[in-house]
Structures are given as structure tokens and as C-alpha cells.
Amino acid sequence: MPKTVQIRDIDDDTYAALATRAAAQGLSVPEYLRREIARLAARPTISDWLDGTRGRRLQSEPIDPVAVLDQIRGE
């Protein structure tokens, strides 16, 4: 079931910027904000992202950039 969120005391410059961005996409401000909020909610938090990257192994062997470029160029 959809929920309602009300935000008060948005300064005029902020609202004008939101209205400009919404208009550029052919949206109303509420529709623009719904899309932005959904996009924000879909992103992991920084701590979740960091937790997901911990334990990943980095490449253990150094890469020779000249050799890689030679492979790309066909020597």
C-alpha cells in the first residue's frame, strides 16, 4: 500500500531547482521526487557497499602495462 511523505520548509531555491529538473523531464515535482526517492532507496548504503566489498581479493600479480598495450596493439 502506498505511503505518503510530507516534507516541510523547503527553501525557495531548492524547490526552484527541483521544479526545473522535473520540467526538463516532463514531470511534476511530486512525480520527479517519487522517482528520485525510489532510485535512492534502491542504492545500497555506504556501509552495505563496504561490507560487500570486504573480503574481495585484489589481483595478486602486478600487471605490466607495456605488455598489455603490446597485446592490444598487436606488438
N, C-alpha and C positions, 0 to 999 in steps of 0.2 A: 504494500500500500504506500503510495507516495507521501512524503513528509513535506512540511512547509518550514522554511527557514527565513527568518526576517533579520536583516542587518540594518541597524540604525546609524545615524551620524556619519554618513559617508560625505567627505568634503566635496565641494563643487568640482574641483579639478579632477579628482578621481572619478567621479561619476561621468564627467565630460569625456574622459579618456575611455571609459568603458562604453559609453554611447557611441563614440567614434569607431571603436573596434567592432562593436556589434553591427553598426550600419555598414561597415566595409564588407561584412559577411552576409548582409541582407537579413539580419536577425534583430529581434527586440533585445533590450538589455536583459530581461529575465531569461530568455532562451539562450543568449550568449553565456550568461553566468551558469545556467544549468549544464551546458556543455563543458565549460571550463571546470566546474566542480566535479563532474564525472571523470574528466581527464585527470584531475588532481588526485581523486580517490583511487584511480586505477594504478597510480605510480606507487612503488614501494617507498617506505620511509628511508631515510639515510641509514638508520641503524639496521633495518631489514636488509638493505642492499649490502651493507658492510658484512653482516652475518652471512649472507650468501656468498660473498667473495672470500671469506676466510677459509683457509684450508686448500684453496686452489693452488696448484703448483705452477710456478713460473717456468718458463723454458730453462732447462738446466744447462744447455750448451750455448756458448756465445755464438752469435751469428756474424759471419764475415760479410759486411755489406758489399765489398767489392766483388766477392764471389756471387752473391745474389744478383747484383747488377749484371755481371757477366752472363749469368744464366738467362736473365730476362732479355738481354741484348743479343744473345746468341754468340757471345765471345766475338 
